[in-house]
């Protein structure tokens, strides 16, 4: 059985920490047994390893997330990268075609697909393995994992059962997408299950489906064709149109940590970062990525979240509404992670004549390279921490704390960090924020080519 992890989306319901560059699965807000913090994707990858599934897994993602995945999971995490961000059907099609035409998987191979960020117990992944048994034993086209509801939720889709088959699987009658509370109660009475976005299929089923739609089934050809694919969900394009579907009920703990309300329930700490909450406050949380302190007094059941992108103060029950307001702010993201480190905007301004000024704090991790292939504007770099080497015009210069350098426009340069280094970078020009948003100014390590796919070695 092969596993495809879907890592996409912007996670705007967890603004201001999550954004187009750093989705919710990368936020390090979950506490491990040793007291250290980890992200959702790190937790899931570790759980896959415990179930002996990590070596059989690939991550389907967008280009903007590759470096962050490598940063958190390691440089050799296998990824299939969308040429442009679309919905789940194109992403799964690309992963399936990669497994078929590049890795040479058999058409009889069972593929399990799941989101990269469910909050579940370890045995959830052992249950996923049973999807293979169900498909092989029943001859079904698709096998879904359905979570037994604990309350009549309006946030999830429901799988409506028909009749039970062998080995605990149930024949699927139909689907109901995000019903109101009254309808959800009726569905639960009918033994309906939450659709948690986990399903399995034989590779041949999807390859044949793609052929019937005249979609290329060779990886290089599909990459070129990708822009022509409609941005549609796998549920709509495949699941809801299939005639022979089974589902396996799962009664263990499962939670979608997609809002501040659900996420803070699992954080196991009231304060992350620089903050204090008074002793009389109940069920409130602070998540602070800024250097300034936050003090919370006398207000229960709220979340205060602060990052370079903004400040959020919300009642927990209202936190899911944040997505509709985030679009008002277009300057971000102000914080980005890369394979070599991270950068944070300290100050940004735009004048009437379109001239922009941008001041950033840049962190370059020890042993990593930062390569810029022709910066568009003159830059001033001041080293505030660490030491390393600057290579420019084929000349090597030793750099350490306190050094200030002016780098002319259109000059190629490479920073090589001997220890963890931090810089303050100032530049002035046009479209600075657009270039930063598109990763144009600071490029990846020159030893690592631009990504299309990192296959298993």
C-alpha angles and dihedrals in degrees: 000000000000122000128215116197114202111218111177144109131076099253092222091166086073095053133174092035095041124055142144091296099041114035124198094265090067098054110113098218103120118095119226125211090263090056095251121126125246137179128243092254092051090050093049093046090053091049090051088054092053089053091048090244102110093083089054096047134099128184121230108206147141125268092252091063101046098089093045091050089052091046092055104031102029137270095278100055105134112241139178110205126209113228085223132006113268138150129289099277095061091042093051091044090054092049092047093049090048092053091047104043103026106031093031097229116179118256086237091059112117114230119203116201126195141153116268095234116049115141102224144138120267095256090063087081092049087055091053089062089063090067087076091055091048094051094046093045099044105032090229121158095226136018118201132193110227124193118221105240120243094193138004097276122189092196099071137061118241132228110216113209129222112184136339121255132190125306094023097297121136129212111242118235102182146318132252118200117218101322125195118264096266092051091045090056090053091048092051088051086056089054092252118168134219112256102232095181096253119128143147134215139167111263090235091060093061095039090053090047091053091049090052088055092047090244114149116256095196112091100228091046092050091051089058092044095045097098090061093058116103115244099243137138125260088232092059098038100041118003099051091046097048117102102200112053131151129189133204115215115229118197099180128103114296130164137170106221093201100128135046088248095059095036097053090051088068101038096092090208132072097212131044114177129356107348148106131212120197118243094245094061117102127206097348126133140199122204108181127176094170127093093235118089125248121207121195120196133179101344120115130204099014136125124219112192123177132182137146086275095061150291126281126194112178144155106248094239091053096046094098090067094067094093093071092057101043092079089070089074116063105162097087165127092081094174125049135172124214137180089262099045135286144291131212129193111235098178136001132178138168124205128211091258090059093254110142132196121204130186118188138180109221126195119199114190121229113274094015130116127223113202127192117190102205112328111222097223140035110272134198116209123192118187110222098171140016135005139261146128132289116208114199130150087003089296124123120219124184109229129193141163112313097025115133121194135181113215113198121228118273093022121135115222142165129208115207113194118217089182134001105304133196127193139184107221124194126187138163128202143084131315092006094149092046091052091048092048090053095046089245099133104045112038132193128269108298090226089064115068121221108281131253100142135345105206126196114279 
